[in-house]
Amino acid sequence: MGGAWCDAGILFSLYLSYSTLGRTPFIPLTSFTTLANITMTSVKSRRSLGIVIKLGTSSIVDETTHEPLLSNLALIVETAAKLRHDGHRVVIVSSGAIGVGLRKMNIAKRPKHVSQLQALAAVGQCQLMGLWDQFFTPLRQPIAQILLTRSDIADRTRYLNAQNTFNELLDMGVIPIVNENDTLAVSEIKFGDNDTLSAITAGMVHADMLFLMTDVDCLYDSNPRTNPDAQPIEVVEDIAQIVADVSQSGSALGTGGMSTKIVAARLATSAGVTTVITRASNPGNILRIVRHVEASQSPASLVTQENAEDLDHRNGPLVRTASAINLDAKAPVPLHTRFLPSPHPIRDRSFWILHGLKPHGTIYIDAGAHKALVGKAGLLPAGVVDVEGNFAQQEAVRLCVVERKRHPGEDGKCWEGAPVEVGRALVNYAAPEIARIKGHQSSDIESLLGYADSEYVCQREYITFLERVSRPVTPMRELVAGHVGIGDYEMGASAAAGGVQDPRED
């Protein structure tokens, strides 16, 4: 409503200006009505998007002096505020605590000892949030701090609590600023880098878009710094088949690089999140890309060809004002790489099992068990061929399909060939118990173990399959999204079971 009044007010001011000069232009009332209707349509048709913006340390502090990049921070804050003004839900995943801590403590180089890094993170995180608050306060945009480690989301209850906190903050119009809790995190419970953290955050909040900000415009098929003929890769349908140069490592202060962004994009797109890599030094690109995607996905253009021509013939310069309001999908957009989301996203509990939990071992199953799992059955002991690792009850494991042998080999193994990982699961029994009941009927569990908590090694609702189908790389601006089905192995198993089903859970 405000946008419509504003644009109409501009036209009215122009009308008064011409009148005071004694030159009253012919501006039909229909022009004001059309322009107001166009703007009102824009407001009504705009869908609120969930947008996660990941910023590396090099986007926040200078790599050499460790001084905050105030001009870049100001642009990032302005962009985030504009996205909020457009009605979008915004989350910022911000690195930089250690970098800011180095500046605060006048330390020249990033130390190597974990305890020193944790201490610097404790110092720097306070300063970092203070910076964000100082920039957002003049815009009257509230922010919140959320610090996470992998152990925070490994427990299902804590994962749901974190998800609920995110949702409440976003409903309140707050911008959560997320970072890994480096003060407490050690290698066993670290995400590894904030690219992965941002992808998990995007999946947790059911985001529509994830922006991975970096020091290049997009992915290239070779290193553009050494090859002047390097070609940009603008749209990626299949990350598995991508041929790109990922030799750029992270900054001296950060832990990521281009390869970690590819991993994060794979994770996020599997959750149905459009993932974008673009240059961090121009945060305004985010707003332009979002508006371009909004326009290209809208059911119809806000200004049709007919009413645009009508305005052009009758009003001359007014059509430019109308065109400025129209978010034209064909308008030039900043160079970036966009990873298209999976048409069969993995969300909620399935996403948590796949990406929130660290597998503690491996269960090897035969083709018959895999076929039953695809048909929505649970994993019975009879389908287990072997077990590897030392895991406890209710911990996550990998599920790998192998070819069962009739008789154990000299090495004692009951299977052969290369194992193929097909999914993850939570187990009802510990590794030593599964080793004792593997290959047996469920009715034998009590006699073998002395008790039987469940007839299943893994309940079907706690089994999630990996997405194994690839989509081709398409280095072009516009494309028609192709259909992605389940893999050939799953397809054959489902067909043999009497029908094709999607093995992924909602």
C-alpha positions in Angstrom: 0.0 0.0 0.0 2.8 2.4 0.9 4.7 1.8 -2.3 1.6 2.6 -4.4 1.0 5.9 -2.5 4.7 6.8 -2.9 4.8 6.3 -6.6 1.6 8.1 -7.2 2.9 10.9 -5.0 6.0 11.2 -7.2 3.8 11.6 -10.3 1.6 14.1 -8.5 4.7 16.1 -7.5 5.9 16.1 -11.1 2.5 17.4 -12.2 2.6 20.3 -9.7 6.1 21.2 -10.8 5.1 21.5 -14.4 2.0 23.5 -13.4 4.1 26.1 -11.5 6.1 26.6 -14.7 2.9 27.3 -16.6 3.2 24.0 -18.6 0.5 21.5 -17.7 1.3 18.2 -19.4 -1.4 15.8 -20.5 -1.3 13.0 -17.9 -4.5 11.0 -18.0 -6.0 9.8 -14.8 -5.7 6.3 -16.1 -1.9 6.6 -15.9 -2.1 7.1 -12.2 -4.6 4.3 -11.8 -2.5 1.9 -13.9 0.7 2.7 -12.1 -0.9 2.3 -8.7 -2.5 -1.0 -9.8 0.9 -2.2 -11.0 2.5 -1.4 -7.7 -0.3 -2.9 -5.7 0.0 -6.1 -7.8 3.7 -6.2 -7.1 3.1 -6.0 -3.3 0.3 -8.6 -3.4 2.1 -11.1 -5.7 5.4 -10.9 -3.9 5.9 -14.1 -1.9 7.9 -13.9 1.4 11.1 -15.9 0.8 13.4 -17.4 3.4 16.9 -16.1 2.6 20.2 -17.2 4.3 23.3 -15.1 3.6 26.6 -16.7 4.5 29.6 -14.3 5.0 33.2 -15.5 5.3 35.8 -13.9 7.5 37.4 -12.1 4.5 34.0 -10.3 3.9 34.1 -8.9 7.5 37.7 -8.2 8.4 40.8 -7.3 6.4 43.0 -10.4 5.9 46.2 -8.5 6.8 45.3 -5.8 9.3 42.3 -7.6 10.8 40.4 -4.3 10.8 36.7 -4.5 10.2 35.6 -3.8 6.6 33.1 -1.1 7.7 32.0 -0.1 4.2 31.3 -3.7 3.2 29.4 -4.3 6.5 27.3 -1.3 5.9 26.3 -2.5 2.4 25.5 -6.0 3.8 23.3 -4.4 6.5 21.6 -2.2 4.0 20.9 -5.1 1.7 19.5 -7.3 4.6 17.3 -4.4 5.7 15.9 -3.9 2.2 15.1 -7.6 2.0 13.3 -7.4 5.3 11.4 -4.3 3.9 10.4 -6.4 0.9 8.8 -8.9 3.4 11.5 -11.6 3.2 12.7 -13.6 6.2 16.5 -13.1 6.5 19.2 -15.1 8.3 22.9 -14.1 8.3 25.6 -16.8 8.9 28.6 -14.7 9.9 32.2 -15.9 10.4 34.8 -13.5 11.7 34.9 -14.0 15.5 38.5 -15.2 15.5 39.5 -12.5 13.0 37.9 -9.7 15.1 39.6 -11.3 18.2 43.0 -11.1 16.6 42.5 -7.4 16.1 41.2 -6.8 19.6 44.2 -8.7 21.1 46.8 -7.2 18.6 47.9 -10.7 17.4 49.3 -10.7 13.9 48.7 -14.3 12.8 46.0 -16.9 13.4 47.4 -19.3 16.1 47.4 -23.1 15.6 46.5 -24.3 19.1 42.8 -25.0 19.7 42.7 -23.4 23.1 44.1 -20.2 21.7 41.6 -20.1 18.9 38.7 -20.8 21.3 39.9 -17.9 23.5 40.1 -15.5 20.6 36.7 -16.6 19.4 35.3 -15.8 22.9 36.8 -12.3 22.7 35.9 -11.7 19.1 32.3 -12.9 19.2 31.4 -10.1 21.6 33.0 -7.5 19.3 31.5 -9.0 16.2 27.9 -8.9 17.5 28.6 -5.3 18.7 29.5 -4.3 15.2 26.4 -5.9 13.7 24.2 -4.2 16.4 25.8 -0.8 15.7 25.0 -1.1 12.0 21.5 -2.4 12.3 20.3 -0.1 15.2 20.0 3.1 13.1 17.7 1.1 10.7 15.6 -0.1 13.7 16.2 -3.7 12.7 16.4 -6.1 15.6 19.0 -8.9 15.5 19.6 -12.0 17.5 22.7 -14.1 18.2 22.6 -17.9 17.7 25.7 -20.0 18.3 25.6 -23.7 17.3 27.8 -26.8 17.3 27.0 -30.1 15.7 26.2 -31.6 19.1 23.4 -29.0 19.4 21.6 -30.5 16.5 22.6 -34.2 17.0 20.0 -34.5 19.6 16.5 -34.5 18.0 14.9 -32.5 20.8 17.6 -29.8 20.7 17.4 -29.7 16.9 13.7 -29.0 17.2 14.2 -26.4 19.9 16.7 -24.6 17.6 14.3 -24.8 14.7 11.5 -23.4 16.8 13.7 -20.5 18.0 14.6 -19.6 14.4 10.9 -19.7 13.4 9.9 -17.5 16.3 12.6 -14.9 15.6 11.7 -14.8 11.9 8.0 -14.4 12.7 9.0 -11.5 15.0 10.8 -9.8 12.1 14.2 -10.4 13.7 17.4 -11.2 11.7 19.2 -14.1 13.4 23.0 -13.9 13.1 24.4 -17.4 13.3 28.0 -18.6 13.9 29.6 -21.8 15.0 30.3 -21.8 18.8 34.1 -21.8 18.3 34.6 -21.3 22.0 33.3 -24.7 22.8 33.6 -26.6 19.5 36.3 -29.2 19.0 37.0 -31.3 15.9 34.5 -34.0 17.0 31.6 -31.6 17.2 32.6 -28.9 14.6 30.7 -28.4 11.4 34.1 -27.8 9.8 33.3 -24.5 8.2 30.5 -22.0 8.0 29.6 -23.0 4.5 28.3 -26.3 5.9 26.7 -24.5 8.8 24.9 -22.1 6.5 23.5 -25.0 4.4 22.3 -26.9 7.5 20.7 -23.6 8.8 19.0 -23.1 5.4 17.6 -26.7 5.6 16.5 -26.2 9.2 14.5 -23.0 8.5 13.2 -24.3 5.2 14.8 -21.4 3.3 14.2 -20.7 -0.3 17.6 -19.3 -1.1 21.1 -19.6 0.2 23.8 -17.0 -0.8 27.4 -18.1 -0.4 29.4 -14.9 -0.6 33.0 -15.3 -1.9 35.8 -13.3 -3.6 34.8 -14.3 -7.1 31.7 -13.6 -9.2 30.8 -17.2 -9.8 32.1 -20.6 -10.6 34.4 -20.9 -13.7 35.4 -23.9 -15.7 39.0 -23.0 -15.1 40.9 -20.5 -12.9 40.0 -17.0 -14.2 43.1 -15.6 -12.5 45.4 -17.7 -14.7 43.2 -18.4 -17.7 41.7 -15.3 -19.5 39.4 -17.7 -21.5 37.8 -19.1 -18.4 34.0 -19.4 -18.9 31.5 -18.7 -16.1 29.1 -21.5 -15.1 25.8 -19.7 -14.4 23.3 -22.4 -13.8 24.0 -25.8 -12.3 21.4 -28.6 -12.4 23.7 -31.4 -11.3 26.5 -30.8 -8.8 27.8 -34.4 -9.3 28.6 -33.7 -12.9 30.0 -30.2 -12.5 33.3 -29.4 -14.2 34.6 -26.3 -12.5 37.8 -24.9 -11.0 37.7 -25.1 -7.2 41.4 -24.5 -6.6 40.7 -21.2 -4.8 41.4 -21.9 -1.1 40.0 -20.0 1.8 41.6 -16.9 3.2 44.4 -16.9 5.8 41.8 -16.2 8.5 39.0 -18.5 7.2 38.6 -22.2 7.0 36.6 -22.6 3.8 37.2 -22.4 0.0 35.4 -23.0 -3.2 35.3 -26.7 -2.6 33.5 -26.3 0.7 30.9 -24.1 -1.1 30.3 -26.9 -3.6 29.7 -29.3 -0.7 27.4 -26.8 1.0 25.5 -26.3 -2.3 25.0 -30.1 -2.6 23.6 -30.2 0.9 21.3 -27.2 0.5 19.9 -28.1 -2.9 19.0 -31.6 -1.6 16.8 -29.8 1.0 15.1 -27.8 -1.8 17.1 -24.6 -1.3 18.3 -22.6 -4.4 21.9 -21.9 -3.7 23.8 -18.9 -5.2 27.6 -18.2 -5.3 28.3 -14.5 -5.9 30.8 -11.8 -5.1 30.9 -10.6 -1.5 32.3 -7.2 -2.2 29.1 -6.1 -3.8 26.3 -7.2 -1.4 23.7 -5.3 -3.5 23.9 -8.2 -5.9 21.9 -10.2 -3.5 18.8 -7.9 -3.8 19.1 -7.8 -7.6 19.3 -11.6 -7.9 16.4 -12.1 -5.5 14.2 -9.7 -7.4 15.3 -11.3 -10.7 14.4 -14.8 -9.4 11.0 -13.5 -8.1 10.2 -11.9 -11.5 11.2 -15.0 -13.4 9.1 -17.3 -11.2 6.0 -15.1 -11.2 2.9 -16.5 -13.0 2.7 -13.4 -15.1 4.6 -10.2 -15.7 3.4 -7.3 -13.6 3.3 -5.1 -16.6 1.8 -6.8 -19.7 2.9 -6.0 -23.2 -0.5 -4.5 -23.9 -0.6 -2.0 -21.0 3.1 -1.1 -21.5 2.4 -0.2 -25.1 -0.7 1.7 -24.1 1.3 3.7 -21.6 4.0 4.3 -24.1 1.6 5.7 -26.8 -0.3 8.0 -24.4 2.2 9.1 -21.8 5.7 9.0 -23.2 8.2 9.2 -20.2 5.7 7.6 -17.8 6.3 4.2 -19.3 9.9 4.3 -17.9 8.5 4.8 -14.4 6.2 1.8 -14.9 9.1 -0.3 -16.2 11.2 0.6 -13.2 8.5 -0.9 -11.0 8.2 -4.0 -13.1 10.8 -6.6 -12.0 11.6 -7.8 -15.4 13.0 -11.3 -15.5 14.9 -10.5 -18.7 16.7 -7.5 -17.2 20.5 -8.0 -16.7 21.5 -9.6 -13.4 24.8 -9.7 -11.7 27.1 -12.6 -12.7 26.6 -15.5 -10.3 26.3 -19.3 -10.2 22.9 -20.6 -9.3 22.4 -24.2 -8.1 18.9 -25.4 -8.8 17.1 -27.2 -5.9 16.1 -30.8 -6.0 12.5 -31.3 -7.1 12.3 -34.0 -4.4 13.7 -32.2 -1.3 14.7 -34.0 1.8 13.4 -32.1 4.8 12.6 -32.3 8.5 13.5 -35.7 10.1 15.1 -37.0 7.0 17.3 -33.9 6.6 18.2 -34.2 10.3 19.3 -37.8 9.9 21.3 -37.2 6.8 23.0 -33.9 7.7 22.5 -33.2 11.3 24.0 -36.4 12.6 27.5 -37.8 12.2 27.5 -41.5 11.3 29.4 -43.6 13.8 29.6 -46.8 11.8 28.3 -48.7 8.8 25.7 -51.5 8.3 26.1 -53.5 5.1 22.9 -54.9 3.7 22.1 -57.1 0.7 20.0 -56.2 -2.4 16.9 -57.9 -1.0 17.0 -55.8 2.1 17.5 -52.6 0.1 14.5 -53.5 -2.1 12.4 -54.0 1.0 13.5 -50.6 2.4 12.6 -48.9 -0.8 9.2 -50.5 -0.4 8.9 -48.7 2.9 9.7 -51.7 5.1 12.1 -51.6 8.1 15.5 -53.3 8.2 15.3 -56.8 9.6 18.4 -58.7 11.0 18.1 -61.2 8.1 19.0 -58.5 5.6 22.2 -57.4 7.4 25.4 -58.8 5.9 28.0 -57.1 8.1 28.6 -54.3 10.6 31.5 -52.0 11.0 32.3 -49.4 13.7 31.6 -49.0 17.4 28.3 -47.4 17.8 25.6 -47.4 20.4 21.8 -47.7 20.3 20.0 -44.8 18.7 23.2 -43.5 16.9 23.4 -42.8 13.2 25.1 -45.2 10.8 25.6 -45.5 7.0 23.7 -48.0 5.0 25.7 -49.7 2.3 24.5 -52.2 -0.3 26.9 -55.1 -1.0 26.7 -58.5 -2.7 26.3 -61.3 -0.3 28.5 -64.4 -0.6 27.2 -67.9 -0.1 30.1 -68.7 2.1 32.5 -66.5 4.0 35.9 -65.8 2.3 39.3 -66.4 3.8 39.1 -62.9 5.3 35.9 -63.9 7.1 33.8 -61.4 5.0 30.4 -62.5 3.9 30.3 -60.1 1.0 32.2 -58.9 -2.0 32.5 -56.0 -4.4 32.5 -52.3 -3.7 29.9 -51.2 -1.2 27.4 -48.5 -2.4 26.2 -46.1 0.3 22.4 -45.6 -0.1 21.4 -43.8 3.0 21.6 -43.2 6.8 19.7 -44.7 9.7 19.3 -44.6 13.5 19.8 -48.1 14.9 17.8 -49.9 17.6 20.8 -52.0 18.7 24.5 -51.3 19.3 27.2 -52.6 17.0 28.1 -55.8 19.0 24.4 -56.7 19.2 23.8 -56.3 15.5 26.9 -58.4 14.8 25.3 -61.2 16.8 21.9 -61.1 15.2 22.9 -60.4 11.6 21.5 -62.9 9.1 19.0 -64.3 11.7 15.2 -64.1 11.8 13.7 -61.5 14.1 12.2 -64.3 16.2 15.7 -65.3 17.2 16.7 -62.0 18.6 15.6 -62.7 22.2 17.4 -66.1 22.3 20.6 -64.5 20.9 20.6 -61.4 23.1 18.5 -62.3 26.0 16.0 -59.5 25.2 14.3 -58.1 22.1 13.7 -54.3 22.1 12.5 -54.4 18.5 12.1 -56.8 15.6 13.9 -54.3 13.4 17.5 -53.3 13.4 16.3 -49.9 12.1 12.7 -48.6 12.0 11.7 -47.4 8.6 10.8 -43.9 9.8 14.4 -43.5 10.9 15.9 -44.5 7.6 16.6 -41.9 5.0 18.0 -42.5 1.5 20.6 -40.4 -0.3 19.6 -38.7 -3.5 21.6 -40.6 -6.1 20.3 -39.2 -9.4 22.4 -36.7 -11.3 21.3 -33.7 -13.4 23.4 -32.2 -16.1 25.3 -29.0 -15.8 23.8 -26.2 -17.9 26.0 -23.1 -18.2 23.3 -20.8 -19.5 21.0 -18.1 -18.1 17.6 -19.6 -18.6 16.6 -23.2 -18.7 13.6 -25.4 -18.1 14.0 -27.5 -14.9 14.1 -31.2 -15.7 12.4 -33.9 -13.8 14.5 -35.9 -11.5 13.5 -39.4 -10.5 15.0 -42.0 -8.2 18.1 -43.9 -9.1 18.2 -46.9 -11.4 19.0 -49.2 -8.5 16.0 -48.0 -6.5 13.8 -47.9 -9.7 14.5 -51.5 -10.4 13.9 -52.6 -6.8 10.7 -50.7 -6.7 9.5 -52.1 -10.0 10.3 -55.6 -8.8 8.2 -54.9 -5.7 5.2 -53.9 -7.8 5.6 -50.2 -8.3 7.9 -47.2 -8.3 8.0 -45.2 -5.2 10.1 -42.3 -4.0 12.3 -43.7 -1.2 12.7 -40.2 0.3 10.5 -39.1 3.1 8.8 -35.8 3.3 
